[in-house]
């Protein structure tokens, strides 16, 4: 991947709906080579897809929660079970494996506190093998972006 590919990715992260002509103009390429590069980035899995950036609160999901989880045991069966279950829970938008005292951090969206309580009681607790759950509620977001930093 070269600097031009990075420019293409950055431009598409800023506006995934731009036409190929607009993209080509933005990255100083003619349309045909630009389209070839985009298709190549897609074929290699570097560009994984396109999506709409929707306002969660406007969609009825007013509460963002960061949930840190520590497992009781770290054997292959328990880890695979936990990670498989995370894939199936739609309130979990992200699940990251951590270093340090906690094993996982989740980013969860729910409409209200009652929904969060139900999420913990009926989605997380039944998984089993969880030693601790630490919760932080987001009350304001200072920065949120999906645009990667420039790498030269």
C-alpha positions, 0 to 999 in steps of 0.5 A: 500500500502506497501513499496514494492508497492511503489518500484514497482510504482517508478520503473514503473514510471522510465521505464514503458516498463520494463518486469515483470522479470526486474521489479521483479529483480529491486524490489527484488521479484520473478516474480509471486508475482511481477505480482500479485502486479502490477495487484492489483495496476492496479485493485485498480486504483493506476496504472492508465495506461501507456504512452510514454513520448514524447518531445513536441517541437519535436512533433511541440508543442514548446510553454508551457504556464501556464494560470491562470484563475479567474472566475467572479462567483463561483456558481455551474453552472459556475464552472461545465461549466468551468471544463467541457469545460477544459476536452474538450480542447486538448491543455489543458494538466492539469487544477488545482483548486487553492487557492488564487487570481486565481481559476485555473491554466492550462498547455497548449501546442501550436505550436506558439504564433499565436496558443496561441492567437487563443486558447485564442480567440476561446477556452477560451473566448467563455466559458464566466464567466471569470474575468481574464486571466494571462499568463506565457510562459515557456522559459526553464525547469529546472526539469520535472519528473513523478516519485513520491518522496520516502515515507518511 
